[in-house]
Amino acid sequence: MSTLRVIQWTTGKVGKLSLRGILDDPRLELVGVYAYSPEKAGVDAGALCGRPDVGVLATTDIDALLALDADVVLYTPFMADLDHATRLLDSGLNLVSTNLFLNVGGIRGEAEQKLAAACERGNSSLFITGINPGWINSMVTAMTAVCRAVDSVTISESADVSVYESAETWQALGFSFPEATPDKIEMSKLWLSTFRDSNQRMATALGHDLDDIEFFIEHATAASEVDLGWLRLDKNTIAAIRAGWKGKVAGRTVVRTNVTWYLTKELNEDWTFDDDHYHVVIAGEPEVHTRIRFVPPDHWGNHEWDTMTAMPAVNAAFEVVAAPPGISTLRDIGLVCAPAGIWPRA
């Protein structure tokens, strides 16, 4: 059985779970861990993810990590560091990233040019994944294979985001504020630009050359005060959004991504929410309707939901290493699956 030498880059909410995924996969050998916080330097990787010690200590020394002759980096920081990412790709390391590079403008413009150039110099690959964007886009584009005509593809996500305890994330999107000011809408557009990119990736896989990708957003407010423990919503402040992107060809929407995110269902507006996390509609011949609901085990806490962001990246490691150099598309990576047959039994 072939193995890959893997570096885990940070051990935050998602990184802790991808680190567990690496340790659980006998095809993956953990050789290094990058510590964002100096306090984690010198701590065993096992202790950083709630596992027994494994003999790999986290470090802030990037040169030492580059010297490990690894194959791939699981890149999961909360905020992307473009210099770090390009340095890793330059060195020949492949990157599987759950970070969407939003703080540097997303994978477009100057950031895209720098990352693509680093891939070329290092003969390396970069793949952005997670659950959405990521896993759901790969699944839905593959589902179109049963059709002999496809008019449009729509992915609608509905989620109670109170399980993601990050006040700064939701405040950036306007949650807990009395109104959606123009600057909050612009910030939402930036933070949600990753779904623009995922629309583009689906369109490319389906052979569309999009003329335009149109953003839309609306807000709903809390009907009463809500205290989540980590964020308080006063009455009549923003508590839910519906937003997304429409990818168009000749004025017709051919790919669409919708997200409905809420911190409470008790709203002033008459919004209803889907209990299924995803509702997919492929309009065509035949028309395909799919609903997906994730059912967590009883022992999961809020942060365990990030498992579904981490594992598509961990499970894509071999495909990303085998992909041609560059910023990988859905076609470059193909359908990623879990190595269920070789995972250790519980």
C-alpha positions in Angstrom: 0.0 0.0 0.0 1.5 3.3 -1.1 1.6 6.1 1.5 1.9 9.9 1.4 3.9 12.0 3.7 1.6 14.7 5.1 2.0 18.0 6.9 -1.0 19.5 8.8 -1.0 23.3 8.7 -2.6 24.7 11.9 -4.8 22.9 14.4 -7.8 25.1 14.9 -11.5 24.1 14.6 -11.1 22.3 11.2 -7.4 21.5 11.5 -7.8 19.5 14.7 -10.4 17.3 12.8 -8.3 16.9 9.6 -5.4 15.9 11.9 -7.5 13.1 13.3 -8.4 12.1 9.8 -4.7 11.9 8.8 -3.9 9.8 11.9 -6.9 7.4 11.1 -5.8 6.7 7.5 -3.0 4.1 7.3 -2.1 5.5 3.8 -1.2 8.8 5.3 2.0 9.4 7.3 1.9 12.5 9.5 5.4 14.0 9.4 4.9 17.5 10.5 2.5 20.0 12.0 2.6 23.8 11.6 1.7 25.7 14.8 0.0 29.1 14.3 0.2 29.8 18.0 3.7 29.8 19.6 2.0 28.1 22.6 1.5 25.0 20.5 5.1 24.7 19.4 6.6 21.6 20.9 3.3 20.0 21.7 2.7 16.5 20.3 0.2 16.3 17.4 -1.9 13.7 19.2 -2.4 16.0 22.2 -3.5 18.8 19.8 -6.4 16.8 18.4 -7.4 14.7 21.5 -5.5 11.6 20.6 -2.6 9.7 22.2 0.9 11.1 21.5 2.3 10.1 18.1 5.8 11.5 18.3 5.3 14.4 15.9 5.7 17.8 17.5 4.2 21.0 16.2 6.5 23.7 15.2 6.6 27.3 14.0 9.8 26.6 11.9 8.7 26.6 8.3 12.2 25.8 7.1 12.2 22.6 9.2 8.8 21.6 7.7 10.0 22.2 4.2 13.0 19.9 4.9 10.7 17.0 5.7 10.3 15.9 2.1 6.5 15.7 2.4 4.1 15.1 -0.4 1.1 17.2 0.6 0.0 19.8 3.1 -3.5 19.9 4.6 -3.9 23.7 4.8 -6.7 24.7 7.3 -5.9 28.1 8.8 -8.7 30.4 9.7 -7.0 33.2 7.8 -4.9 32.4 4.7 -1.3 33.6 4.5 -0.6 34.1 0.8 3.2 34.1 1.4 3.0 30.8 3.3 0.9 29.2 0.6 3.0 30.3 -2.3 6.2 29.3 -0.5 4.8 25.8 0.1 3.7 25.4 -3.5 7.0 26.8 -4.7 8.8 24.1 -2.8 6.9 21.4 -4.6 4.4 20.6 -1.9 0.8 20.0 -3.0 -1.9 21.8 -1.0 -5.3 20.7 -0.1 -7.0 23.7 1.4 -10.2 24.1 3.3 -9.3 27.8 3.6 -10.9 29.8 0.8 -8.4 32.6 0.7 -11.2 35.1 1.2 -9.0 37.5 3.3 -6.9 38.0 0.2 -9.8 38.4 -2.2 -10.4 34.7 -3.0 -8.9 32.7 -5.8 -9.0 35.4 -8.4 -7.0 38.4 -9.5 -3.5 38.9 -8.1 -3.9 36.1 -5.5 -4.9 33.6 -8.2 -1.9 34.7 -10.4 0.5 34.3 -7.5 -0.8 30.8 -6.5 -0.9 29.6 -10.1 2.7 30.8 -10.7 3.9 29.1 -7.6 2.2 25.8 -8.8 4.1 26.1 -12.1 7.4 26.8 -10.4 7.0 24.0 -7.9 5.3 21.5 -10.3 2.6 21.3 -7.6 -1.2 21.4 -7.2 -3.6 23.4 -5.2 -7.2 22.2 -4.5 -9.8 24.1 -2.5 -12.4 21.8 -0.9 -14.6 21.3 2.1 -18.2 20.5 2.2 -19.6 23.5 0.4 -17.8 24.7 -1.6 -16.2 21.3 -2.3 -17.8 18.0 -1.8 -21.4 19.0 -2.8 -20.2 20.6 -6.0 -18.3 17.4 -7.0 -21.3 15.2 -6.2 -23.8 17.4 -8.0 -21.8 17.7 -11.2 -21.4 14.0 -11.3 -25.1 13.5 -10.9 -25.7 15.2 -14.2 -24.2 12.1 -15.9 -27.7 10.5 -16.0 -29.1 13.3 -18.1 -29.2 13.7 -21.8 -30.2 17.4 -21.4 -29.3 19.8 -18.5 -30.9 23.2 -18.4 -29.7 24.3 -15.0 -28.2 23.0 -11.8 -29.2 24.5 -8.4 -27.7 23.7 -5.0 -29.7 25.1 -2.0 -28.1 24.9 1.4 -30.1 25.4 4.6 -28.2 25.4 7.9 -28.6 26.4 11.6 -25.2 28.1 11.9 -25.4 28.5 15.6 -23.3 25.3 15.8 -20.4 27.3 14.4 -19.3 29.4 17.3 -17.4 32.2 15.6 -18.9 35.6 16.4 -16.5 37.4 14.0 -17.6 35.3 11.1 -21.3 36.0 11.5 -20.8 39.7 12.5 -18.9 40.1 9.3 -22.0 39.0 7.4 -24.2 41.5 9.4 -25.6 39.1 12.0 -26.4 40.9 15.3 -26.5 44.3 13.6 -29.7 46.3 13.3 -29.5 46.6 9.5 -27.6 45.5 6.5 -25.5 48.6 5.7 -23.8 48.8 2.3 -20.4 47.9 3.8 -21.9 44.8 5.4 -23.5 43.8 2.1 -20.1 44.3 0.4 -18.4 42.2 3.1 -21.1 39.5 2.7 -20.4 39.5 -1.0 -16.7 39.1 -0.4 -17.2 36.3 2.2 -19.7 34.5 -0.1 -17.5 34.9 -3.1 -16.4 31.4 -2.6 -19.8 30.3 -3.8 -19.2 32.4 -6.9 -16.1 30.4 -7.4 -17.9 27.1 -6.9 -20.5 28.2 -9.4 -17.7 28.9 -11.9 -16.1 25.5 -11.2 -19.4 23.7 -11.8 -20.0 25.6 -15.0 -16.5 24.8 -16.2 -17.0 21.1 -15.5 -20.3 21.2 -17.4 -18.8 23.0 -20.4 -20.4 26.4 -19.8 -18.7 29.7 -20.6 -20.5 32.1 -18.2 -21.3 35.6 -19.3 -22.1 36.8 -15.8 -22.4 35.6 -12.1 -25.0 37.7 -10.3 -25.0 38.1 -6.5 -28.2 38.3 -4.4 -28.9 38.6 -0.7 -31.7 39.3 1.8 -31.9 39.5 5.6 -34.3 38.6 8.4 -34.3 39.9 12.0 -34.8 38.2 15.3 -38.3 38.4 16.8 -36.8 38.4 20.4 -33.5 38.6 22.1 -31.3 35.5 21.6 -28.3 34.7 23.8 -26.2 31.9 22.2 -23.5 32.1 24.9 -20.9 33.2 22.4 -23.0 35.9 20.6 -26.1 37.8 21.6 -28.7 38.9 19.2 -30.9 41.8 20.3 -34.5 41.9 19.2 -34.8 43.3 15.6 -31.2 42.6 14.7 -30.1 40.5 11.8 -30.5 36.8 12.6 -30.7 35.1 9.2 -29.7 35.6 5.6 -30.6 34.1 2.2 -28.0 34.7 -0.4 -26.1 33.3 -3.3 -25.0 33.5 -6.9 -26.6 32.9 -10.3 -24.2 31.9 -13.2 -25.7 33.0 -16.5 -25.3 32.3 -20.2 -27.2 34.6 -22.6 -29.3 35.9 -19.7 -30.3 32.4 -18.6 -29.3 31.0 -15.2 -27.5 27.7 -15.8 -25.8 27.2 -12.3 -27.1 28.6 -9.0 -25.9 28.3 -5.4 -28.3 29.4 -2.6 -27.4 29.5 1.1 -29.9 30.1 3.9 -28.2 30.5 7.2 -29.8 31.3 10.5 -28.9 31.7 14.2 -32.5 31.4 15.3 -35.8 30.4 13.6 -37.7 33.0 15.7 -37.8 35.8 13.1 -39.9 38.8 12.3 -40.1 37.7 8.7 -42.2 34.7 7.6 -39.2 32.6 6.5 -39.4 28.8 6.5 -36.3 26.5 6.7 -35.6 23.2 5.1 -34.7 20.5 7.6 -32.6 18.9 4.9 -29.2 20.5 4.6 -29.1 20.4 0.8 -31.8 20.4 -1.8 -30.4 19.8 -5.3 -32.4 20.3 -8.5 -31.0 19.4 -11.9 -33.5 20.7 -14.4 -33.2 18.7 -17.6 -34.1 15.3 -19.1 -34.7 13.7 -16.7 -35.1 16.3 -13.9 -33.2 15.2 -10.8 -34.2 16.2 -7.3 -32.0 15.2 -4.4 -32.2 16.0 -0.7 -29.3 15.4 1.7 -29.6 15.5 5.5 -26.6 14.9 7.8 -27.5 13.1 11.1 -24.7 13.5 13.7 -24.0 10.9 16.3 -25.2 11.7 19.8 -21.7 12.3 21.1 -21.0 15.2 18.6 -20.5 18.7 20.0 -21.0 21.8 17.9 -17.4 21.8 16.6 -17.7 18.2 15.4 -19.7 19.4 12.5 -16.5 20.7 11.1 -15.6 17.1 10.4 -17.6 17.4 7.1 -15.3 20.3 6.1 -12.1 18.5 7.1 -12.7 15.0 5.7 -13.2 15.9 2.0 -9.7 17.5 2.1 -8.1 14.6 3.9 -9.7 12.1 1.6 -8.6 14.1 -1.5 -4.9 13.9 -0.7 -4.0 11.2 -3.2 -6.0 12.8 -6.0 -4.4 16.2 -5.5 -0.9 14.7 -5.5 -1.7 12.9 -8.7 -3.4 16.0 -10.4 -1.6 18.0 -13.0 0.3 21.1 -11.7 -1.9 24.2 -11.2 -5.1 25.2 -9.4 -7.1 22.0 -9.7 -10.6 21.9 -11.2 -13.4 19.4 -10.3 -12.4 17.4 -13.4 -8.8 17.3 -12.3 -9.7 15.7 -9.0 -12.7 13.6 -9.8 -14.8 11.8 -7.2 -13.2 11.6 -3.9 -14.3 8.8 -1.5 -13.6 7.6 2.0 -11.1 4.6 2.4 -13.7 2.8 4.4 -12.2 -0.6 3.9 -8.9 0.3 5.5 -10.0 2.6 8.2 -9.5 1.2 11.7 -12.6 -0.2 13.3 -14.1 1.6 16.2 
